[in-house]
Amino acid sequence: MVLKDKFPVDIVLSPEWWNVHEGIVFDRDFFFHPLKRVESEQKMEKALYERWGKYGLGANKDEKRPEVGAVHLAAGFMLSEMMGCEVRYSENHPPQVIECSHTMISTDDYENVLLEYDIKWSQQKRPFGIHYCGSDPHRFAASFARIPHLDFLDLGWGGDVKLLREYLPDTFFNLRLSPVEIKRQEETEIRDTIIRLVSESGNPYLTGICCINMDDTVGDKKIDTIFETIEELRKGYNHGGQI
């Protein structure tokens, strides 16, 4: 594989960041008015390009793309609203769906109620993945290992990556950094955290890094550190070693 296939990396900025730095308002029109959707996404692409274009962000800045969902937000609300859940919108926060997820249930409940559906989905729809942004994904390690084709696992910060890798040797791990912790961390701490998590995951081709919902208090330099550390890791593995 070529070098870029190792350690894919991405960031998502929170509505608070976009509202403060770019003046974008996240009312219902932002998500559902066709012209506003196109204009807002293009404005966001241009802002990303101006700050982090050297890392590949903002590549679609010159295109007016008719995106249905919010590409540059962590806003998993649309299917929930289509299913009848109440969704609340505000100017500087993501849409709030009034549901729980399996971060709030026991492993017994997951195995007795939900696991069979994940198994069926994994057998019929590939690639199949699970999003788990809670701090304890490892408690589901044995349960997830029963899924025949778990191609992708979104791991919340605080998870035991090494344990999960023991149960899921062939699953791509998307390792999520904490947007709360990153606000108080120095750049060296961010770098050390990334290197530790990547090392625990073990496979450079089955490991990605992201940080979702960083707000306006996170400086650009800290975001630069995420991308710069990944570049270091790619070069290290390219020469057969590791940082």
Secondary structure, DSSP 8 states (H G I E B T S, - for coil): --GGGSS-EEEEE-HHHHHHHH----SHHHHH-HHHHHHHHHHHHHHHHHHHGGGTTTTTTT-----SS-TTS----HHHHHTT--EE--SSS--EES---GGGS-HHHIIIIIHHHHHHHHHHSSS-EEEE-SS-GGGGHHHHTTSTT--EEEE-TT--HHHHHHH-TTSEEEEEE-TTHHHH--HHHHHHHHHHHHHHH--GGGEEEEEEEE-TTS-HHHHHHHHHHHHHHHHHHHTT---
